Amino acid sequence: MNNVVCTLSLRTCRLKKGMTVIEIVVYVAILSLLLATVISSGTKLASVYRTLEGVRNINLSAITALERMIREVRSSTDINQSSSVFNTSPGTLELVTTDEAGAPATVKFSVLGGVLRVYENGSDAGALTFGSSTVANLVFRLIQTPQSKAVKIELSIDGGVSGSVRTKSFSDTAVMRPTYRN
């Protein structure tokens, strides 16, 4: 701040330039508070972003996996019960179906290293989960009536980065369409 110093005898005024130590301390304190607020907000924003990214990966993995499994169950003709693992995690589901040409085919879903994978005719067709998502729980439950068969799928997925790991559970049931058309 500039201070004006005037003397009576000289009738002159001159400017005193510079800041006092107290003014400097006040300015440094204000700037420190502003900087601390900005850093704190940035840290919280990064944490929220990591959490949202993890939840997004969980939801996308669940949607992709459940849609594919439900579609395959509905279009399959039977379940290979000797190759499938029901009512326990990690479960395995092997479906008997037909390919585009009408030839017999199999589709198998199982967890390998926390990743849900699909196998077509014994060959690995790829992963159904992605990103930082891992399958925490996968249970297939066979539902049979005299008229039809269905499969209930229970899926729990972990996802997130570093300190913000979340787990979400999903479930769906699909009836094998060929079993109730008769």
N, C-alpha and C positions, 0 to 999 in steps of 0.2 A: 504494500500500500504506500501511497505517496503522502507525505505529511508536509504541510506548508508551515514554515517557521518565519515569523516576522519580528523585527525588532523595532522599538519605538524611536530610538535615537537615530537610526540610519534610514528610517522610513523605506526600507527595502524588504523585499520578501524573497526568500529563496526556497527551493524545494529540497526536502530531505528525502533521498532515494533509499529503497531497500525495505526489507520486512523485518519485523521483530521475531525473536525466537518463538514466542508464544503463537504468533500467526503461522509459522512454519509447522509447529507441532499440531495445531488444529487442522491444517490442510492435510498433513500426512495421516492423521487419525481418520478424517473423512474419507480420503482415498483408500485407506486400508479397509474400512468398513464396506465400501462399495466393491472393492476387489474380492473380499471374503464372500459377499453376497453373490457375486457373479460366479465364483468358483463353486460354491455350494449348489447353486442352481444348475450349473453344468454337470456336476457329479450326479445329482438327482435325475436329471434328464437322461443321462447315459444309462443309469440303472433302469429307468422306466423303459427305455428303448430295448435293452437286453431282455427284459421281462416280456414285452410285447412281441419281440422277435421269436422268443421261445414258445409263446402261446400260439403264434401264427404257424410255426413249424408243426406243433402238436396238432392243431386243427386241420392243416392241409394234409398231414400224414394220415390222420384218422379218416378224413373224407375220402382220400384216394384209396386207402386200404379197404374200408367198409364198402364203398361202391363197387369195387372190383369183386370182393368176396360175395356180396349179395347177388350181383349179376351172374356170377358163375354158379352159385347154388341154385338160383331160379332156372337157369338153362340146363343144368345137369340132369342126367337120367337116373343116376344112382350115386350112392356113397360107398366107397371102398372102406368098409368098417374095420377090416384087418390092418390097414395101413394108417388109419386115422387114430388120433388120441383125443378122447373126449373127457370132459369134466375135470381136467387138470391143466395146469399151466407149466410150460408152454404147450399148448395144444397143437395138433396137426390135423389137417383136413384134406383128404384126397377124394376128389369128385370124379365120377365117370361121366363123360360127356362125348360129344361128337365134334369133329372139326368142320370147316366150311364145306368140305367135300362129302360129309356124312360118314366118314371113317371114325371108328372108336378112338377116343383120346382121353387123357387124364389131366387134371389140373390139381396141383397140390399147394397148400399154403402152410408154411412153417416159419419158425423164428430161428435165425442163425446169427449169433453174436449181437443180439438185441435189435436186429433188423428183420422185418417181416418180408419174406421172399415168396415169390410165386414160381412154380415149376410147371412147365407144360410138356407132357409126354416125357418126363424125367429130366428135361433140360432146364437149367436156371433161366427164367425169363426176365428176372430183374427184381429190384427192391420195390416194395410198396410204401416204405417209410423213407424219409430223407432228412437232410439237415442234421441238426443236433438231436433229433428225436430218436428215442430208443423204446422198444416195446418192453414194458414192465410186466405185463400180464396179458395172456391170450388164451381164452378158454372157449372151446366149441362144445355146445350141448346139443345132442341129438334128440329130436322130438318126433315120436312116431305114433301114428294112429292107424287104424285099419285102412283108412282112405288115403293118407298122405304122409310125407316125411318133411321135416323142417329142421333147420339148424339155427340155434341162437348163438350169436357171436358176442363175446365180452372182451373188450380191448382196453387196456390201460397203457398210456404213452407218457414217458418222461421227456421233458425238453427244457432247454434253457442254456444259459451260458454262465459259467463261474458260480457266483453266489445266488443266482436267481433261477433255480430249477423248479419246475412245476410238474405235477402229474394230473392228467385228466383221464376220466373213464368214459367209455362209449359202449353202447350195445345196440344190437339190431337183430331181427329175426327174419329169415327168408324161408318161404315154402318152395319146395321143388315143384315147379309147375307140371312137369309130366306126371307126377304122382296124383294130382287131383283132377286131371282132365278126363279120366275114364268115366 
